[in-house]
Amino acid sequence: MARHVVIVGNGIAGITAARFVRKLRADRITVVADETDHFYARTALMYLYMGHMRYQDVKPYEDGFWERNGIELLRGVATHIDTAKKRLQVHDGRVLRYDALLLATGSRSNKFGWPGQDLDGVQGLYGIPDLITMERWTRDIDRAVVVGGGLIGIEMTEMLHSRHVPVTFLVREPRYMDYLLPQAESDIIHAEIRRHDIDLRLQTELKAILGAERCEAVTTTESEVIPCQFTGLAVGVHPNTDLARASDIRTGRGIVVDEYFRTSAPDVYAAGDCAEFIRDGIGARRIEQLWYTGRQHGRCVARNICGLPTAYDKGVFFNSAKFFTIEYQTYGDIRPKPPDGVRTIAWKDGRRRKLLRIDYEEESGIVRGFNALGTRLRHDVCEHWILSGATVAQVVREWDRAHFDAEFAPRHRRALARALKQSPVAYA
């Protein structure tokens, strides 16, 4: 018997869930979203602004895909859930009766109460509406300030730089992404940012945004006034829990779910950026806010919605990014400073802006994780090494298997082998 599956949110988690529910069952599927008519790749927003892509290029599926697959797209804002009667209220008065409901409501950009943070020309960057306002506020400006030392901050900086807008980039930490990257990686990125004539200010915080109606300047905690006509707030995001809170569904920082993505309400699930695992150890962290984890969530929650109980398997942690011209990949567990019992070896080619790092357990030699800057590694090989418990000596011997960059692979292997010999490893 066909059921009605309603999904709130058309991001990667919600749409992946819709696709996989359709693969598994002939249920009626309705996707409710207010941001855009169609699913698009959020990770491509910067390339729209920079002119490298058109809007139609960032839609992974052609417009006819939804009708052919029996997925109804409903443009609207979901305002309340009657969890007892299984009804979803939409802002225009429509009511959807559901058999299973998935909340994939994503995130919202953070603001921290700075004076002037609601002026025109001050914003974050999360979705298409933000891109539209950024396009408007950055036309014919003399200078911009970007606040925040994460991935969105450097993306906004590169976007503005591509339009020849001078940028001051404020990072409150001593190093860029020091919560994630070891010193050597941060140093390479610092040099790359400054190589593009970006005014990078480390250990500098925003104090206030100045202006009458529109941003005219910012002041820092050092009492410096920096004139600008646009301020990008790239200080992270938080789960969008408004609908769950309005409907008495349990929330913490996010919408609380178990390993099957079940919320506190019967037949209501949550996945993607908005979900918070009920305990440590289910995901890589309690709230996973990455594109690829959203896709994994969608696949897993679809099986649970379809009556195929499947606990979430976080797998081997992976992420990738690009810092101007430097590509970055990380696999497994790499920390800014190795914990007790873990050693690290690294090879760096400053001239070519390349770095490779391996963290491994001191006693056993088993590899914990990899970092790569300025070069690409093969995902399946790195994942296999971590899952199979490969030792660092084995990895160095087999390094050519992991490298896309065949010209430099032997050089990397020899350099890593030398680094390994210089490290006091008892088992070698």
C-alpha positions as CSV (number, residue, x, y, z in Angstrom):
1,M,0.0,0.0,0.0
2,A,1.5,3.4,-1.1
3,R,2.1,5.9,1.7
4,H,2.8,9.6,1.6
5,V,6.4,10.6,2.4
6,V,6.8,14.3,3.0
7,I,10.3,15.9,3.1
8,V,10.9,19.4,4.3
9,G,14.0,20.8,2.6
10,N,15.4,20.4,-0.8
11,G,19.1,20.3,0.0
12,I,21.4,17.3,-0.4
13,A,20.0,15.3,2.5
14,G,16.4,15.8,1.6
15,I,16.7,15.2,-2.1
16,T,19.0,12.2,-1.7
17,A,16.4,10.7,0.6
18,A,13.6,11.4,-1.9
19,R,15.6,9.7,-4.7
20,F,16.4,6.6,-2.6
21,V,12.8,6.3,-1.3
22,R,11.7,6.3,-4.9
23,K,14.2,3.5,-5.7
24,L,12.9,1.4,-2.8
25,R,9.1,2.0,-3.0
26,A,6.3,3.4,-5.1
27,D,5.2,5.8,-2.3
28,R,3.9,9.3,-3.0
29,I,6.7,11.8,-2.3
30,T,6.3,15.5,-1.7
31,V,9.2,17.9,-1.1
32,V,8.4,21.1,0.6
33,A,10.9,24.0,0.3
34,D,10.8,27.8,0.2
35,E,14.3,28.7,-1.0
36,T,14.2,27.6,-4.7
37,D,12.0,25.6,-7.0
38,H,14.7,23.0,-7.6
39,F,17.6,21.3,-5.9
40,Y,21.0,22.9,-6.6
41,A,24.5,22.3,-5.5
42,R,25.3,24.7,-2.6
43,T,29.0,24.0,-3.0
44,A,28.9,25.6,-6.5
45,L,27.5,29.0,-5.3
46,M,30.9,30.7,-5.5
47,Y,31.3,29.6,-9.1
48,L,28.0,31.2,-10.0
49,Y,29.2,34.5,-8.6
50,M,32.6,34.2,-10.3
51,G,31.0,33.6,-13.7
52,H,32.4,30.1,-14.0
53,M,29.0,28.5,-14.1
54,R,25.4,29.4,-14.9
55,Y,22.4,28.7,-12.7
56,Q,21.3,25.8,-14.9
57,D,24.8,24.3,-14.5
58,V,24.4,23.9,-10.7
59,K,21.2,21.9,-10.9
60,P,22.3,18.2,-10.8
61,Y,19.0,17.0,-12.4
62,E,17.2,18.4,-15.3
63,D,13.8,20.0,-14.7
64,G,11.8,17.0,-16.0
65,F,13.5,14.6,-13.6
66,W,11.0,15.2,-10.7
67,E,7.9,14.5,-12.7
68,R,9.4,11.4,-14.3
69,N,10.3,10.1,-10.9
70,G,7.0,11.0,-9.3
71,I,8.5,13.5,-6.8
72,E,6.2,16.5,-6.2
73,L,7.9,19.8,-5.5
74,L,5.9,22.2,-3.4
75,R,7.2,25.8,-2.9
76,G,6.2,26.9,0.6
77,V,7.3,27.4,4.2
78,A,6.4,24.6,6.6
79,T,5.2,26.2,9.9
80,H,3.9,23.5,12.2
81,I,3.6,19.7,12.6
82,D,0.7,18.1,14.3
83,T,2.6,14.9,15.3
84,A,-0.5,13.2,16.8
85,K,-2.6,13.6,13.6
86,K,0.4,13.4,11.3
87,R,-0.3,16.7,9.5
88,L,2.2,19.3,8.2
89,Q,1.0,22.9,8.1
90,V,2.2,25.2,5.3
91,H,2.3,29.0,5.5
92,D,-0.4,29.5,2.9
93,G,-3.0,27.3,4.7
94,R,-2.3,24.0,2.9
95,V,-2.1,20.9,5.1
96,L,-0.3,17.8,4.1
97,R,-1.2,14.5,5.7
98,Y,1.9,12.3,6.0
99,D,2.8,8.7,6.8
100,A,6.5,9.5,7.2
101,L,8.0,13.0,7.6
102,L,11.6,13.9,7.1
103,L,13.0,17.2,8.4
104,A,16.0,18.2,6.3
105,T,15.8,21.9,7.2
106,G,19.5,22.6,6.9
107,S,21.4,25.4,8.6
108,R,21.4,29.2,9.1
109,S,24.3,31.6,9.1
110,N,25.5,32.6,12.6
111,K,25.4,36.2,13.9
112,F,26.8,37.1,17.3
113,G,25.1,40.3,18.2
114,W,27.6,42.7,16.7
115,P,26.3,46.3,16.5
116,G,25.3,46.9,12.9
117,Q,25.1,43.3,11.9
118,D,21.6,43.9,10.3
119,L,22.7,46.8,8.1
120,D,22.4,46.5,4.3
121,G,25.5,45.0,2.9
122,V,26.2,42.7,5.8
123,Q,25.4,39.0,5.4
124,G,26.5,35.4,5.4
125,L,26.6,32.9,2.5
126,Y,24.5,29.8,2.8
127,G,22.1,29.6,-0.1
128,I,20.8,31.2,-3.3
129,P,19.0,34.1,-1.5
130,D,22.4,35.0,0.0
131,L,24.1,34.9,-3.4
132,I,21.4,37.2,-4.8
133,T,22.0,39.8,-2.1
134,M,25.7,39.5,-2.3
135,E,25.5,40.2,-6.0
136,R,23.5,43.3,-5.3
137,W,25.6,44.7,-2.4
138,T,29.0,44.1,-4.0
139,R,28.5,46.1,-7.2
140,D,30.9,49.0,-7.7
141,I,32.3,48.9,-4.2
142,D,35.8,50.0,-3.1
143,R,36.5,47.5,-0.4
144,A,35.0,44.5,1.5
145,V,35.7,42.9,4.8
146,V,35.2,39.1,5.4
147,V,35.0,37.9,9.0
148,G,35.7,34.3,10.0
149,G,38.5,31.8,9.5
150,G,36.6,28.8,8.0
151,L,35.9,27.5,4.5
152,I,33.0,30.0,3.8
153,G,35.3,32.9,4.7
154,I,38.0,32.0,2.2
155,E,35.3,31.3,-0.5
156,M,33.8,34.7,0.0
157,T,37.2,36.2,-0.1
158,E,38.0,34.5,-3.4
159,M,34.7,35.5,-4.9
160,L,35.3,39.1,-4.1
161,H,38.9,38.9,-5.3
162,S,37.6,37.5,-8.7
163,R,35.8,40.8,-9.2
164,H,38.9,42.9,-8.3
165,V,37.4,44.0,-5.0
166,P,40.1,44.6,-2.3
167,V,39.4,42.4,0.7
168,T,40.5,42.5,4.3
169,F,40.1,39.0,5.8
170,L,39.7,39.0,9.6
171,V,40.6,35.7,11.4
172,R,40.4,35.8,15.2
173,E,42.7,32.8,15.7
174,P,46.5,32.9,15.6
175,R,46.3,30.7,12.5
176,Y,43.8,30.0,9.7
177,M,41.7,27.0,10.6
178,D,43.9,26.2,13.6
179,Y,41.0,24.1,15.0
180,L,41.5,21.7,12.1
181,L,44.9,22.2,10.5
182,P,48.4,21.6,11.8
183,Q,50.9,24.5,11.7
184,A,52.5,23.6,8.4
185,E,49.2,23.4,6.5
186,S,48.1,26.7,7.9
187,D,51.4,28.3,6.9
188,I,50.9,27.2,3.2
189,I,47.4,28.6,3.2
190,H,48.5,31.9,4.8
191,A,51.1,32.3,2.0
192,E,48.5,31.4,-0.7
193,I,46.0,34.0,0.6
194,R,48.6,36.7,0.7
195,R,50.0,35.7,-2.7
196,H,46.6,36.8,-4.0
197,D,47.0,40.3,-2.4
198,I,44.4,39.6,0.3
199,D,44.9,41.7,3.5
200,L,44.9,38.8,5.9
201,R,44.7,39.8,9.6
202,L,45.3,37.0,12.1
203,Q,44.3,37.4,15.7
204,T,41.9,40.2,14.8
205,E,38.2,40.3,15.7
206,L,35.2,42.2,14.6
207,K,33.9,44.7,17.1
208,A,31.1,46.5,15.2
209,I,29.8,47.4,11.8
210,L,29.3,51.1,11.2
211,G,26.8,52.9,9.0
212,A,23.4,54.5,8.9
213,E,21.4,52.2,6.7
214,R,24.2,50.4,4.8
215,C,27.6,49.2,5.9
216,E,30.2,51.9,5.7
217,A,33.1,50.5,7.8
218,V,34.0,48.0,10.5
219,T,35.9,48.5,13.7
220,T,38.1,45.8,15.2
221,T,38.8,44.9,18.7
222,E,42.1,46.7,18.2
223,S,40.0,49.9,17.6
224,E,41.0,50.1,14.0
225,V,38.4,51.4,11.6
226,I,38.4,49.8,8.1
227,P,36.2,51.5,5.5
228,C,34.2,49.1,3.5
229,Q,30.8,48.8,1.7
230,F,30.3,45.1,2.3
231,T,30.9,42.8,5.3
232,G,30.8,39.0,4.8
233,L,30.0,37.2,8.1
234,A,31.5,33.8,7.6
235,V,31.5,32.7,11.3
236,G,29.8,29.3,10.9
237,V,26.3,28.1,10.8
238,H,23.8,26.6,13.2
239,P,21.1,24.0,12.7
240,N,17.7,25.3,11.6
241,T,15.4,23.8,14.3
242,D,12.6,26.3,14.1
243,L,10.0,23.9,12.7
244,A,10.9,21.2,15.2
245,R,10.8,23.6,18.2
246,A,7.4,24.9,17.1
247,S,6.1,21.4,17.0
248,D,7.5,20.2,20.4
249,I,10.0,17.8,18.8
250,R,13.1,17.3,21.0
251,T,15.9,19.6,20.1
252,G,19.4,20.4,21.5
253,R,21.8,22.3,19.3
254,G,20.0,20.5,16.5
255,I,17.0,18.2,16.0
256,V,17.9,15.2,18.2
257,V,18.0,11.9,16.4
258,D,19.1,8.3,17.1
259,E,21.3,6.2,14.8
260,Y,18.2,5.5,12.6
261,F,17.5,9.3,12.3
262,R,14.3,9.0,14.3
263,T,13.2,12.0,16.3
264,S,11.2,12.1,19.5
265,A,8.0,12.1,17.4
266,P,6.6,8.9,15.8
267,D,7.4,8.6,12.1
268,V,9.3,11.9,12.0
269,Y,12.9,11.8,11.0
270,A,15.6,14.4,10.7
271,A,18.8,14.3,8.6
272,G,21.6,16.6,7.2
273,D,22.8,19.8,8.8
274,C,19.8,20.1,11.1
275,A,20.2,16.7,12.8
276,E,22.1,16.2,16.1
277,F,22.9,12.6,17.1
278,I,21.7,11.6,20.5
279,R,25.1,10.5,21.7
280,D,28.7,10.6,20.7
281,G,30.0,7.9,18.4
282,I,27.2,7.7,16.0
283,G,28.7,10.2,13.5
284,A,32.1,11.7,13.2
285,R,30.6,14.4,15.5
286,R,27.2,14.9,16.9
287,I,26.3,17.5,14.2
288,E,27.7,16.7,10.8
289,Q,27.5,19.7,8.4
290,L,29.3,18.6,5.3
291,W,28.0,17.9,1.7
292,Y,29.1,14.3,1.6
293,T,27.7,13.5,5.1
294,G,24.4,15.0,4.0
295,R,24.3,12.6,1.1
296,Q,25.1,9.7,3.4
297,H,22.4,10.7,5.8
298,G,19.9,10.9,2.9
299,R,20.7,7.4,1.7
300,C,20.5,5.9,5.2
301,V,17.3,7.7,6.4
302,A,15.5,6.6,3.1
303,R,16.0,2.9,4.1
304,N,14.6,3.6,7.6
305,I,11.6,5.5,6.1
306,C,10.9,2.5,3.9
307,G,10.9,0.1,6.8
308,L,14.4,-1.3,6.3
309,P,16.0,-0.5,9.7
310,T,19.6,0.6,9.0
311,A,21.8,2.2,11.6
312,Y,24.0,5.0,10.3
313,D,27.6,4.0,9.5
314,K,29.8,7.1,9.6
315,G,32.6,5.4,7.7
316,V,36.0,7.0,7.3
317,F,35.9,10.7,7.8
318,F,36.6,12.6,4.6
319,N,36.5,16.2,3.5
320,S,37.9,18.3,0.6
321,A,38.2,22.0,-0.2
322,K,40.1,24.5,-2.3
323,F,42.0,27.5,-1.0
324,F,42.3,29.7,-4.1
325,T,44.6,27.4,-6.2
326,I,45.5,24.9,-3.5
327,E,43.4,21.7,-3.3
328,Y,43.0,20.1,0.1
329,Q,41.9,16.6,1.1
330,T,41.8,15.0,4.6
331,Y,41.0,11.3,5.5
332,G,40.5,9.7,8.8
333,D,41.7,11.3,12.1
334,I,44.2,14.2,11.6
335,R,44.4,16.7,14.4
336,P,46.2,20.0,14.7
337,K,48.5,18.4,17.3
338,P,48.8,14.6,17.4
339,P,47.4,13.1,20.7
340,D,49.5,11.0,23.0
341,G,50.6,7.8,21.3
342,V,50.2,9.2,17.8
343,R,53.1,10.3,15.6
344,T,53.1,12.3,12.4
345,I,55.4,12.4,9.3
346,A,55.1,15.0,6.7
347,W,56.7,16.1,3.4
348,K,56.5,19.6,2.2
349,D,57.5,21.2,-1.1
350,G,57.2,24.9,-0.5
351,R,58.1,25.9,-4.0
352,R,55.2,23.9,-5.4
353,R,53.0,24.6,-2.4
354,K,52.5,20.8,-1.8
355,L,52.2,18.9,1.5
356,L,51.5,15.3,2.4
357,R,51.0,14.2,6.1
358,I,50.4,10.8,7.6
359,D,49.4,10.3,11.3
360,Y,50.0,6.8,12.8
361,E,49.9,5.0,16.1
362,E,53.3,5.0,17.7
363,E,53.3,1.4,19.0
364,S,51.6,-0.4,16.2
365,G,52.4,1.8,13.2
366,I,48.7,1.7,12.1
367,V,47.7,4.7,10.0
368,R,45.1,7.0,11.5
369,G,44.7,9.6,8.8
370,F,46.1,11.6,5.8
371,N,46.3,15.3,4.8
372,A,47.1,16.4,1.3
373,L,47.6,20.0,0.1
374,G,48.3,20.9,-3.5
375,T,47.9,17.3,-4.7
376,R,45.1,14.7,-5.1
377,L,44.9,11.3,-3.4
378,R,42.6,8.4,-4.4
379,H,39.7,8.2,-2.0
380,D,39.2,4.4,-2.3
381,V,42.9,3.7,-1.6
382,C,43.1,6.0,1.5
383,E,39.9,4.6,2.9
384,H,41.0,1.0,2.3
385,W,44.3,1.7,4.1
386,I,42.5,3.1,7.2
387,L,39.8,0.4,7.3
388,S,42.3,-2.4,6.9
389,G,44.7,-1.2,9.6
390,A,47.6,-0.7,7.2
391,T,50.8,0.4,8.8
392,V,52.7,3.6,7.9
393,A,55.6,1.5,6.5
394,Q,53.1,-0.4,4.2
395,V,51.5,2.9,3.1
396,V,54.9,4.4,2.2
397,R,55.9,1.3,0.2
398,E,52.6,1.4,-1.7
399,W,52.3,5.2,-2.0
400,D,52.0,5.2,-5.8
401,R,48.6,3.5,-5.5
402,A,47.1,6.6,-3.8
403,H,48.4,9.3,-6.1
404,F,46.7,10.9,-9.0
405,D,49.8,13.0,-9.7
406,A,51.8,10.2,-11.3
407,E,54.8,12.5,-12.2
408,F,55.5,13.3,-8.6
409,A,54.4,10.1,-6.9
410,P,57.9,8.4,-6.7
411,R,59.4,11.6,-5.4
412,H,56.7,11.8,-2.7
413,R,57.3,8.2,-1.7
414,R,61.0,8.6,-1.4
415,A,60.6,11.8,0.7
416,L,58.1,10.1,3.0
417,A,60.4,7.1,3.3
418,R,63.2,9.4,4.4
419,A,60.9,11.1,6.9
420,L,59.8,7.7,8.3
421,K,63.5,6.7,8.8
422,Q,64.2,9.9,10.7
423,S,61.2,9.3,13.0
424,P,61.9,7.1,16.1
425,V,59.7,4.2,15.2
426,A,60.5,1.0,17.2
427,Y,58.7,-1.4,14.8
428,A,60.6,-0.3,11.7
